[in-house]
């Protein structure tokens, strides 16, 4: 996807060194970056993605989404400053993958107790009704009938898309 197309999903931004280019993917973990991808500096509970800008650039990131100016000068990379990189990642990943949630029936379950039990019950009901299902939970995730190990109890928007 062209960067200009991706930026259609980003309302508030300040761009440094803009050049339109093909963006081959996105990552919020600098260890996952591949050449031609955009890196999103996400502030987490343990670390801050802004600390890994140089690592992402070394691995081939062409575009950096950030909330604050980098500590050091970054050459030859498009910098896009936004108020909230986590929100921007959600908007960009949805756009990049063609807004997949618009093609799905989604059920969200919240509350203090019983969420896991309820997700298994809802999944079972949809399966019996002939629907293909997926499930994201704290114990395991399912894509169809294939279980996947949970790596994060709350996946990032990019992982969901």
N, C-alpha and C positions, 0 to 999 in steps of 0.2 A: 504494500500500500504506500502511496506517496505520502510524505510527511504533511503536505498541505491538506490532504484528505483527512488524515488523522487529526490535524489541528482544528478541523470543523467541529469537533466534539469539545474543544477547550475554549471556554468563553473569555476568561481573564488570564492574560499571559504577557510576558515581556520576552522578546526573542533577541538573542545576540548571535550574529553571523548566520542568519537564515540562508539556507540554500535548499531548494526542493530536491528530495532524493527518495529513493525507494527504501522503506523501512521493512526489514525482513522479519522482525519480531520485537518482543519487549521482555524486559527482565527487571526485577526489583532486588535481585541478589547478584552482586558483581561477579560471583563465581560462575554464574549461569550465562553470562553474556557471550554472544557470538558476534562475529563481524557483521556490521550493517544493522545492528539492533539499537533500540532506544533503551536507555537505562533510567529508571525512576528512583530517585533518592527518597526512600521511605524512612521516616523516623519511627523506630520501634521502642519496645520496653528495654531491650538489652543494648542495642547499638543504633547508629544513625547512618543511613545510606549515603549521606553527604561525605562521610569519611572514606568512602570507597570509590569516589569519582575517578581518581587516577587509575585504579585497578580496572575499572570498567572501560576506560579509554584505551588502556594497554591491551585489553582483550578484544577491542574492535568496535566499541560503542561509537556511533556517529552522532547520536542525539542524547542529551542529558536533560531530564526534567528535574528541577530542583526548586526548593522553597527559599533558599538564601544563596547569595553569591558564594562561589567556591573560595576556599582558603588560599589557593594558588591559582595562577593564570593557567587556563586550559586552552591550548591552541587547536585550531582546525576542527572544532566540534561545535555543533549547534547547541546552544544553551537556551532552555525554555524555562523561565522562572514563573511559577504559579503559586497561588496562595496555599494549596493543599495537594501535595503529590499523590496521596492515597486516593483522593476523590478523582484526580486527573487520570490516574491509572485505571480506575473503574470506567470512566468515560471513554478513554482511548482503547482499552481492551475490548469493550463492547463494540465500538466502531470497527476495530481491526478484524474481529471475528464475525461481523455481519449481524450484530444484535441478536444472538441466539435465543435469549430469554423471550423474545417476542414470538418464537415458534414453539414454545413449550408451555405446558400447564405447570405452574409452580405452586408449591404448598410450603409455607413457612410455619414452623412450630416454635413457640416461645413459652416461657414460664419458668417456674422454679423446679418443679418435679414432674417426671413422667414424659419428658421429651423423647428420650430414646425409645421407650416402649411405644409411644404414639407414632414415631416415624416408621417403626417396623410394622405397625398395624396399618397405617395409611399405605405404605408400600405394598403390603399384601393385598389390600383391597383393590388398588389400581392394577396389580398384576392379575388378579382373578377376573377383573373386568376387561382384560385383554390389552392393557396399555403397557408399553415399554417404560420401565422406570429407571431412575437413578436415585441415589440417596447419599446425602452428605451428613455425617454424624461424628460424634466424638469417639466412638468405638471403631467403626469402619465406614468406608464409603463403598458404594456400589455404582457401577455403570452396567446397566442390565443385570445379568446374573453374576457378573465378575466382581468379587470383593477386592478392594484395594486397601492397603494399610494407610492409616491416618498419620500424616506427618505434622499437620497443624490442626488444632481443634477448631480454629476459625480461619478458613482459607482466604487468601487475598483474592480480590476481584479477577485478576489475571488468571489464576488457577481455576476459578469457577467458569470463566468464559471459555 
